[in-house]
């Protein structure tokens, strides 16, 4: 029983780290978008690269954040899932 509790704690910590990293990616992407859009960079390619990389960072952050929220109910033990299925019948 102690092993399961320890696994659950480490899984929750991993999810928390992923949420923080996802939020950091989103903020970095928005910041990069703002700088690329407002700064008058001499080669126009730098502006396009900043906008592209900023957009990719925002998308990656949203995906990382969202994947920590989905699928939490499917991690039940098989005995628990069977018990829940028989109760709903």
DSSP file (Angstrom, degrees, kcal/mol; ACC not computed):
  #  RESIDUE AA STRUCTURE BP1 BP2  ACC     N-H-->O    O-->H-N    N-H-->O    O-->H-N    TCO  KAPPA ALPHA  PHI   PSI    X-CA   Y-CA   Z-CA
    1    1 A X     >        0   0    0      0, 0.0     4,-1.7     0, 0.0     5,-0.1   0.000 360.0 360.0 360.0 -36.5    0.0    0.0    0.0
    2    2 A X  H  >  +     0   0    0      1,-0.2     4,-2.0     2,-0.2     5,-0.1   0.831 360.0  57.2 -67.0 -31.0    2.8    2.4    0.8
    3    3 A X  H  > S+     0   0    0      2,-0.2     4,-2.4     1,-0.2    -1,-0.2   0.920 105.3  49.9 -66.7 -42.9    4.3    1.8   -2.7
    4    4 A X  H  > S+     0   0    0      1,-0.2     4,-2.4     2,-0.2    -1,-0.2   0.909 110.3  50.5 -62.1 -41.4    1.1    3.0   -4.4
    5    5 A X  H  X S+     0   0    0     -4,-1.7     4,-2.1     1,-0.2    -1,-0.2   0.895 110.5  49.3 -63.5 -39.2    0.9    6.1   -2.3
    6    6 A X  H  X S+     0   0    0     -4,-2.0     4,-2.3     2,-0.2    -1,-0.2   0.899 110.7  50.2 -66.7 -40.6    4.5    6.9   -3.1
    7    7 A X  H  X S+     0   0    0     -4,-2.4     4,-2.4     1,-0.2    -2,-0.2   0.896 109.7  51.6 -63.2 -39.7    3.8    6.4   -6.9
    8    8 A X  H  X S+     0   0    0     -4,-2.4     4,-2.4     2,-0.2    -2,-0.2   0.906 109.4  49.8 -64.4 -41.6    0.8    8.7   -6.6
    9    9 A X  H  X S+     0   0    0     -4,-2.1     4,-2.3     2,-0.2    -2,-0.2   0.925 111.9  47.1 -64.1 -44.5    2.8   11.4   -5.0
   10   10 A X  H  X S+     0   0    0     -4,-2.3     4,-2.2     1,-0.2    -1,-0.2   0.875 111.7  51.6 -66.7 -35.3    5.6   11.2   -7.6
   11   11 A X  H  X S+     0   0    0     -4,-2.4     4,-2.4     2,-0.2    -2,-0.2   0.912 109.9  49.2 -65.3 -41.3    3.0   11.3  -10.4
   12   12 A X  H  X S+     0   0    0     -4,-2.4     4,-2.3     2,-0.2    -2,-0.2   0.894 110.9  49.9 -65.2 -38.6    1.3   14.3   -8.9
   13   13 A X  H  X S+     0   0    0     -4,-2.3     4,-2.5     2,-0.2    -1,-0.2   0.899 109.9  51.0 -64.8 -39.8    4.7   16.1   -8.6
   14   14 A X  H  X S+     0   0    0     -4,-2.2     4,-2.4     2,-0.2    -2,-0.2   0.921 110.6  48.7 -63.5 -43.4    5.4   15.2  -12.2
   15   15 A X  H  X S+     0   0    0     -4,-2.4     4,-2.5     2,-0.2    -2,-0.2   0.908 110.3  51.3 -62.3 -41.5    2.1   16.7  -13.3
   16   16 A X  H  X S+     0   0    0     -4,-2.3     4,-2.3     1,-0.2    -2,-0.2   0.914 110.2  49.1 -62.9 -41.8    2.7   19.8  -11.3
   17   17 A X  H  X S+     0   0    0     -4,-2.5     4,-2.6     1,-0.2    -1,-0.2   0.903 110.9  50.6 -63.7 -40.0    6.1   20.2  -13.0
   18   18 A X  H  X S+     0   0    0     -4,-2.4     4,-2.7     2,-0.2    -2,-0.2   0.900 109.5  50.4 -65.2 -40.0    4.6   19.7  -16.4
   19   19 A X  H  X S+     0   0    0     -4,-2.5     4,-2.5     2,-0.2    -2,-0.2   0.925 112.1  47.2 -62.9 -43.4    1.9   22.4  -15.7
   20   20 A X  H  X S+     0   0    0     -4,-2.3     4,-2.2     2,-0.2    -2,-0.2   0.926 113.8  47.2 -64.2 -44.5    4.6   24.9  -14.5
   21   21 A X  H  X S+     0   0    0     -4,-2.6     4,-2.3     2,-0.2    -2,-0.2   0.895 111.9  51.1 -64.5 -39.5    6.7   24.1  -17.6
   22   22 A X  H  X S+     0   0    0     -4,-2.7     4,-2.2     2,-0.2    -2,-0.2   0.913 110.5  48.1 -62.9 -42.9    3.6   24.4  -19.9
   23   23 A X  H  X S+     0   0    0     -4,-2.5     4,-2.5     2,-0.2    -2,-0.2   0.880 110.3  52.6 -65.2 -36.9    2.7   27.8  -18.3
   24   24 A X  H  X S+     0   0    0     -4,-2.2     4,-2.7     2,-0.2    -2,-0.2   0.902 108.3  50.6 -65.1 -40.7    6.3   29.0  -18.8
   25   25 A X  H  X S+     0   0    0     -4,-2.3     4,-2.6     2,-0.2    -2,-0.2   0.919 110.7  49.3 -61.7 -43.2    6.2   28.0  -22.4
   26   26 A X  H  X S+     0   0    0     -4,-2.2     4,-2.4     2,-0.2    -2,-0.2   0.940 113.5  45.5 -62.5 -47.0    3.0   29.9  -22.9
   27   27 A X  H  X S+     0   0    0     -4,-2.5     4,-2.4     1,-0.2    -2,-0.2   0.905 113.3  50.1 -64.2 -40.8    4.4   33.0  -21.2
   28   28 A X  H  X S+     0   0    0     -4,-2.7     4,-2.6     1,-0.2    -1,-0.2   0.911 111.1  49.7 -62.6 -42.0    7.7   32.8  -23.1
   29   29 A X  H  X S+     0   0    0     -4,-2.6     4,-2.5     2,-0.2    -2,-0.2   0.905 111.2  47.8 -63.9 -42.4    5.8   32.5  -26.4
   30   30 A X  H  X S+     0   0    0     -4,-2.4     4,-2.5     2,-0.2    -1,-0.2   0.908 112.7  49.5 -65.5 -40.7    3.6   35.5  -25.7
   31   31 A X  H  X S+     0   0    0     -4,-2.4     4,-2.4     2,-0.2    -2,-0.2   0.919 111.7  48.2 -63.2 -43.6    6.6   37.5  -24.7
   32   32 A X  H  X S+     0   0    0     -4,-2.6     4,-2.6     2,-0.2     5,-0.2   0.894 110.3  52.1 -65.4 -39.7    8.4   36.5  -27.9
   33   33 A X  H  X S+     0   0    0     -4,-2.5     4,-2.4     2,-0.2     5,-0.2   0.942 110.8  48.3 -58.1 -48.0    5.4   37.4  -30.0
   34   34 A X  H  X S+     0   0    0     -4,-2.5     4,-2.2     1,-0.2     5,-0.3   0.910 113.6  45.7 -61.5 -43.8    5.2   40.8  -28.4
   35   35 A X  H  X S+     0   0    0     -4,-2.4     4,-2.5     1,-0.2    -1,-0.2   0.928 114.7  47.4 -66.2 -44.2    8.9   41.6  -28.9
   36   36 A X  H  < S+     0   0    0     -4,-2.6     5,-0.3     1,-0.2    -2,-0.2   0.856 115.4  45.8 -66.7 -33.9    8.9   40.3  -32.5
   37   37 A X  H  < S+     0   0    0     -4,-2.4    -1,-0.2    -5,-0.2    -2,-0.2   0.854 121.8  34.0 -78.7 -34.2    5.7   42.3  -33.3
   38   38 A X  H  < S+     0   0    0     -4,-2.2     2,-0.2    -5,-0.2    -2,-0.2   0.811 100.5  82.0 -94.0 -31.6    6.7   45.6  -31.7
   39   39 A X  S  < S-     0   0    0     -4,-2.5     2,-1.5    -5,-0.3     0, 0.0  -0.535  76.5-133.0 -77.5 138.3   10.5   45.7  -32.3
   40   40 A X        -     0   0    0     -2,-0.2     2,-0.3     7,-0.0    -1,-0.1  -0.669  29.4-168.9 -90.4  83.3   11.6   46.9  -35.6
   41   41 A X        -     0   0    0     -2,-1.5     6,-0.2    -5,-0.3     5,-0.0  -0.555  20.3-133.9 -76.9 136.3   14.1   44.2  -36.4
   42   42 A X  S    S+     0   0    0     -2,-0.3     2,-0.5     2,-0.1    -1,-0.1   0.973  91.9  54.1 -61.0 -63.2   16.3   45.0  -39.4
   43   43 A X  S >> S-     0   0    0      1,-0.2     3,-1.4     2,-0.1     4,-0.8  -0.613  79.3-146.0 -73.7 127.9   16.2   41.7  -41.3
   44   44 A X  H 3> S+     0   0    0     -2,-0.5     4,-1.9     1,-0.3     3,-0.2   0.754  93.9  70.9 -64.2 -22.8   12.5   40.9  -41.7
   45   45 A X  H 3> S+     0   0    0      1,-0.2     4,-2.6     2,-0.2    -1,-0.3   0.833  91.7  58.2 -64.2 -31.9   13.3   37.2  -41.3
   46   46 A X  H <> S+     0   0    0     -3,-1.4     4,-2.4     2,-0.2    -1,-0.2   0.886 104.5  50.9 -65.4 -38.0   14.0   37.8  -37.6
   47   47 A X  H  X S+     0   0    0     -4,-0.8     4,-2.2    -3,-0.2    -2,-0.2   0.938 112.8  45.2 -63.4 -46.2   10.5   39.1  -37.1
   48   48 A X  H  X S+     0   0    0     -4,-1.9     4,-2.4     1,-0.2    -2,-0.2   0.890 112.7  51.2 -65.5 -38.8    9.0   36.1  -38.9
   49   49 A X  H  X S+     0   0    0     -4,-2.6     4,-2.9     2,-0.2     5,-0.3   0.907 109.8  50.1 -65.1 -40.9   11.2   33.7  -36.9
   50   50 A X  H  X S+     0   0    0     -4,-2.4     4,-2.3     1,-0.2    -2,-0.2   0.906 112.3  46.7 -63.3 -41.9   10.2   35.3  -33.6
   51   51 A X  H  X S+     0   0    0     -4,-2.2     4,-2.2     2,-0.2    -2,-0.2   0.910 114.9  47.0 -66.6 -41.5    6.5   35.1  -34.4
   52   52 A X  H  X S+     0   0    0     -4,-2.4     4,-2.2     2,-0.2    -2,-0.2   0.937 115.3  44.0 -66.3 -47.5    6.9   31.5  -35.6
   53   53 A X  H  X S+     0   0    0     -4,-2.9     4,-2.2     1,-0.2    -2,-0.2   0.884 113.2  52.4 -67.1 -38.1    8.9   30.4  -32.6
   54   54 A X  H  X S+     0   0    0     -4,-2.3     4,-2.0    -5,-0.3    -1,-0.2   0.909 110.1  48.2 -62.6 -42.0    6.6   32.3  -30.2
   55   55 A X  H  X S+     0   0    0     -4,-2.2     4,-2.4     1,-0.2    -2,-0.2   0.892 110.7  50.9 -65.2 -39.6    3.6   30.6  -31.7
   56   56 A X  H  X S+     0   0    0     -4,-2.2     4,-2.6     1,-0.2    -1,-0.2   0.886 109.4  51.0 -65.2 -37.8    5.2   27.2  -31.4
   57   57 A X  H  X S+     0   0    0     -4,-2.2     4,-2.3     2,-0.2    -2,-0.2   0.894 110.0  49.6 -66.4 -39.4    6.1   27.8  -27.7
   58   58 A X  H  X S+     0   0    0     -4,-2.0     4,-2.4     2,-0.2    -2,-0.2   0.933 112.8  46.6 -64.3 -45.5    2.5   28.8  -27.0
   59   59 A X  H  X S+     0   0    0     -4,-2.4     4,-2.4     1,-0.2    -2,-0.2   0.924 112.8  49.5 -63.4 -44.6    1.1   25.7  -28.7
   60   60 A X  H  X S+     0   0    0     -4,-2.6     4,-2.6     1,-0.2    -1,-0.2   0.902 111.3  50.1 -62.1 -40.8    3.6   23.4  -26.9
   61   61 A X  H  X S+     0   0    0     -4,-2.3     4,-2.5     2,-0.2    -1,-0.2   0.907 110.4  49.0 -64.0 -42.0    2.8   25.0  -23.5
   62   62 A X  H  X S+     0   0    0     -4,-2.4     4,-2.7     2,-0.2    -2,-0.2   0.915 112.5  48.2 -64.4 -42.2   -1.0   24.5  -24.1
   63   63 A X  H  X S+     0   0    0     -4,-2.4     4,-2.4     2,-0.2    -2,-0.2   0.930 112.6  48.1 -64.5 -44.8   -0.4   20.9  -25.0
   64   64 A X  H  X S+     0   0    0     -4,-2.6     4,-0.8     1,-0.2    -2,-0.2   0.913 115.1  45.5 -62.0 -42.1    1.8   20.2  -22.0
   65   65 A X  H >< S+     0   0    0     -4,-2.5     3,-0.5     1,-0.2     4,-0.4   0.912 114.1  48.3 -67.2 -42.4   -0.7   21.9  -19.7
   66   66 A X  H >X S+     0   0    0     -4,-2.7     4,-1.3     1,-0.2     3,-1.2   0.859 104.1  58.8 -69.9 -35.3   -3.7   20.1  -21.2
   67   67 A X  H 3< S+     0   0    0     -4,-2.4    -1,-0.2     1,-0.3    -2,-0.2   0.734  99.6  58.7 -70.0 -19.3   -2.2   16.7  -21.1
   68   68 A X  T << S+     0   0    0     -4,-0.8    -1,-0.3    -3,-0.5    -2,-0.2   0.687 107.8  47.4 -78.6 -16.1   -1.7   16.9  -17.3
   69   69 A X  T X4 S+     0   0    0     -3,-1.2     3,-0.5    -4,-0.4    -2,-0.2   0.747  99.5  76.5 -95.2 -26.3   -5.5   17.4  -16.9
   70   70 A X  T 3< S+     0   0    0     -4,-1.3     0, 0.0     1,-0.2     0, 0.0  -0.544  90.9  21.3 -89.1 150.8   -6.8   14.6  -19.1
   71   71 A X  T 3  S+     0   0    0     -2,-0.2     3,-0.5     1,-0.1     4,-0.2   0.606  72.1 129.4  79.7  13.9   -7.0   11.0  -18.4
   72   72 A X  S X  S+     0   0    0     -3,-0.5     3,-0.8     1,-0.2    -2,-0.1   0.821  72.3  53.9 -72.3 -28.2   -6.8   11.1  -14.6
   73   73 A X  G >  S+     0   0    0      1,-0.2     3,-0.6     2,-0.1    -1,-0.2   0.696  97.8  64.3 -77.5 -17.9   -9.8    8.9  -14.2
   74   74 A X  G 3  S+     0   0    0     -3,-0.5    -1,-0.2     1,-0.2    -2,-0.2   0.467  81.7  80.6 -85.0  -0.2   -8.4    6.1  -16.3
   75   75 A X  G <   +     0   0    0     -3,-0.8    -1,-0.2    -4,-0.2     2,-0.1   0.119  64.9 124.3 -93.7  22.8   -5.6    5.4  -13.9
   76   76 A X  S <  S-     0   0    0     -3,-0.6     2,-0.1     1,-0.1    -3,-0.0  -0.438  70.7 -99.0 -78.0 155.7   -7.6    3.4  -11.6
   77   77 A X     >  -     0   0    0     -2,-0.1     4,-2.3     1,-0.1     3,-0.4  -0.397  34.0-112.3 -68.8 152.4   -6.7   -0.1  -10.7
   78   78 A X  H  > S+     0   0    0      1,-0.2     4,-2.4     2,-0.2     5,-0.2   0.857 117.6  55.4 -57.5 -35.7   -8.5   -2.9  -12.6
   79   79 A X  H  > S+     0   0    0      1,-0.2     4,-2.2     2,-0.2    -1,-0.2   0.906 108.4  48.0 -64.3 -39.1  -10.3   -4.0   -9.4
   80   80 A X  H  > S+     0   0    0     -3,-0.4     4,-2.4     2,-0.2    -2,-0.2   0.915 111.1  50.3 -67.3 -41.6  -11.6   -0.5   -8.9
   81   81 A X  H  X S+     0   0    0     -4,-2.3     4,-2.3     1,-0.2    -2,-0.2   0.912 111.6  48.2 -62.6 -41.6  -12.8   -0.2  -12.5
   82   82 A X  H  X S+     0   0    0     -4,-2.4     4,-2.3     2,-0.2    -1,-0.2   0.904 111.1  50.8 -64.6 -40.7  -14.6   -3.6  -12.3
   83   83 A X  H  X S+     0   0    0     -4,-2.2     4,-1.7     1,-0.2    -2,-0.2   0.909 111.6  47.6 -63.4 -41.9  -16.3   -2.6   -9.0
   84   84 A X  H  X S+     0   0    0     -4,-2.4     4,-1.5     1,-0.2    -1,-0.2   0.897 111.0  51.5 -66.8 -40.1  -17.5    0.7  -10.5
   85   85 A X  H  X S+     0   0    0     -4,-2.3     4,-0.6     1,-0.2    -2,-0.2   0.906 110.8  47.5 -63.9 -41.5  -18.8   -1.0  -13.6
   86   86 A X  H  < S+     0   0    0     -4,-2.3     3,-0.5     1,-0.2    -1,-0.2   0.829 109.5  54.1 -71.3 -29.6  -20.8   -3.5  -11.6
   87   87 A X  H  < S+     0   0    0     -4,-1.7    -1,-0.2     1,-0.2    -2,-0.2   0.828 104.7  54.7 -71.4 -30.6  -22.2   -0.8   -9.3
   88   88 A X  H  <        0   0    0     -4,-1.5    -1,-0.2     1,-0.2    -2,-0.2   0.620 360.0 360.0 -80.5 -11.0  -23.5    1.2  -12.3
   89   89 A X     <        0   0    0     -4,-0.6    -1,-0.2    -3,-0.5    -2,-0.1   0.483 360.0 360.0 -79.5 360.0  -25.5   -1.8  -13.7
